[in-house]
Amino acid sequence: MRSLKAITWTAIVSFGLFCSPGLLTRADAVTIILDLNPLSSSIDVGGSVTFTVNASISGGGGPVTGASIDFQIIAPPPITNLGSNNTDASGIAALLETFSTAGTFTVEASTSNGVGLPPITSNDVTVTVNSAATPLPAALPLFATGIGGLGLLGWRRKRKARQPEFIFAELNLAVSRV
């Protein structure tokens, strides 16, 4: 698991590939930092989380503006793309995501840093989505009472149906004794 600090990757950035024009005028090796927040979150099914990425250049180079940040769930597999957003003038990109399935998800943000170079990835964040407790339906006690009432009614009918047999048996005994 990655540390809670932002993970950095040395990237070659030229002519404002990630930065506003004029910030870098030649190809320089710089470190782009993608810091994804919140670090962890616990919500109920149907709840939403706003993920924010702060993209900056290490060493006081300023914010990374106009970069396309991709948000994705990397665990559990398969990798699921949540969407993407561009960083604003302050280097922040945000994405609101609603979770409809219970579970624990690991979310990561990444951006491409040029042809042939590996992507720059952020720290991982964990989202725990809890299933809502299933309430006892109000109709359940009524249903149980109805089933019990039907059982009692059947028992009484069965008992009444056997009574004439006893009466006839007693009459036959009385007639045979006479």
C-alpha positions as CSV (number, residue, x, y, z in Angstrom):
1,M,0.0,0.0,0.0
2,R,1.3,3.4,-0.8
3,S,2.0,5.9,1.9
4,L,-0.4,8.6,2.8
5,K,1.9,11.2,1.4
6,A,1.5,12.0,-2.3
7,I,3.5,9.7,-4.6
8,T,5.7,11.6,-7.0
9,W,7.0,10.7,-10.3
10,T,9.7,12.4,-12.2
11,A,8.4,13.5,-15.5
12,I,9.7,15.3,-18.5
13,V,7.5,18.3,-19.2
14,S,8.1,20.6,-22.1
15,F,6.4,23.7,-23.4
16,G,3.6,23.7,-20.9
17,L,2.4,20.1,-21.5
18,F,1.0,20.3,-17.9
19,C,1.7,23.8,-17.0
20,S,0.4,27.1,-18.3
21,P,2.4,28.4,-21.2
22,G,5.6,30.2,-20.2
23,L,6.0,28.4,-16.9
24,L,8.5,26.0,-18.4
25,T,10.2,27.2,-21.6
26,R,12.4,24.2,-22.3
27,A,12.4,20.5,-21.5
28,D,13.0,20.1,-17.7
29,A,12.9,17.2,-15.3
30,V,10.4,18.2,-12.7
31,T,8.3,16.3,-10.1
32,I,4.6,16.5,-10.5
33,I,2.7,15.7,-7.3
34,L,-0.9,14.5,-7.4
35,D,-2.5,14.6,-3.9
36,L,-5.9,12.9,-3.8
37,N,-8.3,13.6,-0.9
38,P,-10.2,12.6,1.2
39,L,-7.7,9.9,2.4
40,S,-10.6,7.7,3.5
41,S,-14.4,7.9,3.6
42,S,-17.2,5.9,5.0
43,I,-20.7,6.3,3.4
44,D,-24.0,4.4,3.0
45,V,-25.1,2.9,-0.3
46,G,-26.4,5.7,-2.5
47,G,-24.1,8.2,-0.8
48,S,-21.6,10.5,-2.6
49,V,-18.0,11.4,-2.2
50,T,-16.2,14.4,-3.8
51,F,-12.7,13.5,-4.7
52,T,-10.3,16.4,-5.2
53,V,-6.8,16.3,-6.6
54,N,-4.2,19.0,-6.0
55,A,-1.7,18.9,-8.8
56,S,1.5,20.9,-8.3
57,I,5.1,21.0,-9.3
58,S,7.5,20.3,-6.5
59,G,10.0,22.9,-5.3
60,G,7.6,25.8,-5.5
61,G,7.0,25.5,-9.2
62,G,3.3,26.3,-8.8
63,P,0.1,24.6,-9.7
64,V,-0.3,22.3,-12.7
65,T,-3.1,23.9,-14.8
66,G,-5.1,22.4,-17.6
67,A,-4.0,18.8,-16.9
68,S,-6.6,16.1,-17.5
69,I,-7.0,14.0,-14.4
70,D,-8.5,10.5,-14.6
71,F,-10.3,9.1,-11.5
72,Q,-10.6,5.3,-11.3
73,I,-11.4,2.5,-8.9
74,I,-8.4,0.2,-8.9
75,A,-9.7,-2.3,-6.3
76,P,-11.6,-4.5,-6.3
77,P,-10.9,-5.6,-9.9
78,P,-11.7,-4.8,-12.7
79,I,-10.5,-1.2,-12.9
80,T,-13.4,1.1,-13.3
81,N,-13.1,4.6,-14.7
82,L,-15.1,7.1,-12.8
83,G,-14.5,10.0,-15.1
84,S,-12.0,12.8,-15.7
85,N,-11.7,16.5,-15.1
86,N,-9.2,19.2,-15.9
87,T,-7.2,21.1,-13.3
88,D,-8.2,24.7,-12.8
89,A,-5.9,27.8,-12.3
90,S,-5.1,26.7,-8.8
91,G,-4.2,23.1,-9.9
92,I,-7.3,21.5,-8.4
93,A,-9.6,18.9,-10.2
94,A,-12.7,17.5,-8.5
95,L,-15.1,14.7,-9.2
96,L,-18.3,13.8,-7.4
97,E,-19.1,10.1,-7.4
98,T,-22.2,8.3,-6.1
99,F,-21.7,4.7,-4.9
100,S,-24.6,2.3,-5.4
101,T,-22.9,-0.9,-4.3
102,A,-21.7,-1.9,-0.8
103,G,-18.0,-2.7,-0.4
104,T,-14.6,-1.3,0.1
105,F,-13.1,0.5,-2.9
106,T,-9.7,1.9,-3.6
107,V,-9.7,5.1,-5.7
108,E,-6.7,6.6,-7.5
109,A,-6.2,9.6,-9.7
110,S,-3.7,9.7,-12.6
111,T,-2.6,11.8,-15.6
112,S,-0.6,11.0,-18.7
113,N,2.7,12.7,-18.7
114,G,3.7,12.3,-22.3
115,V,4.1,9.8,-25.1
116,G,6.0,6.7,-24.0
117,L,6.2,7.7,-20.3
118,P,4.3,5.9,-17.5
119,P,1.4,7.8,-16.0
120,I,1.7,9.9,-12.9
121,T,-0.5,8.4,-10.2
122,S,-1.8,9.8,-6.9
123,N,-1.9,8.3,-3.5
124,D,-4.7,5.7,-3.0
125,V,-7.8,6.6,-1.0
126,T,-10.2,4.1,0.5
127,V,-14.0,4.4,0.3
128,T,-16.1,2.1,2.5
129,V,-19.7,1.9,1.3
130,N,-22.0,0.4,4.0
131,S,-25.2,-1.4,3.2
132,A,-28.2,0.1,4.9
133,A,-29.8,-1.9,7.7
134,T,-33.0,-3.6,6.5
135,P,-35.8,-2.6,8.7
136,L,-38.5,-5.0,9.9
137,P,-41.5,-4.3,7.8
138,A,-44.6,-3.2,9.7
139,A,-46.7,-5.8,7.9
140,L,-44.6,-8.7,9.3
141,P,-46.4,-8.9,12.7
142,L,-49.7,-8.6,10.9
143,F,-48.8,-11.4,8.6
144,A,-47.8,-13.6,11.6
145,T,-51.1,-12.8,13.4
146,G,-53.0,-13.7,10.2
147,I,-51.2,-17.1,9.8
148,G,-51.8,-17.8,13.5
149,G,-55.5,-17.0,13.1
150,L,-55.9,-19.3,10.1
151,G,-54.2,-22.1,12.1
152,L,-56.6,-21.6,15.0
153,L,-59.6,-21.5,12.6
154,G,-58.5,-24.8,11.0
155,W,-57.9,-26.4,14.4
156,R,-61.4,-25.4,15.5
157,R,-63.0,-26.7,12.3
158,K,-61.2,-30.0,12.6
159,R,-62.3,-30.3,16.3
160,K,-65.9,-29.5,15.4
161,A,-65.9,-32.0,12.6
162,R,-64.9,-34.8,15.0
163,Q,-67.5,-34.0,17.6
164,P,-70.5,-35.7,15.7
165,E,-68.5,-38.9,15.6
166,F,-68.3,-39.0,19.3
167,I,-72.0,-38.2,19.6
168,F,-72.9,-41.0,17.2
169,A,-70.6,-43.4,19.0
170,E,-72.2,-42.6,22.3
171,L,-75.7,-43.0,20.8
172,N,-74.8,-46.4,19.3
173,L,-73.4,-47.5,22.6
174,A,-76.6,-46.3,24.3
175,V,-78.8,-48.1,21.7
176,S,-76.9,-51.3,22.0
177,R,-77.2,-51.4,25.8
178,V,-80.9,-51.1,25.7
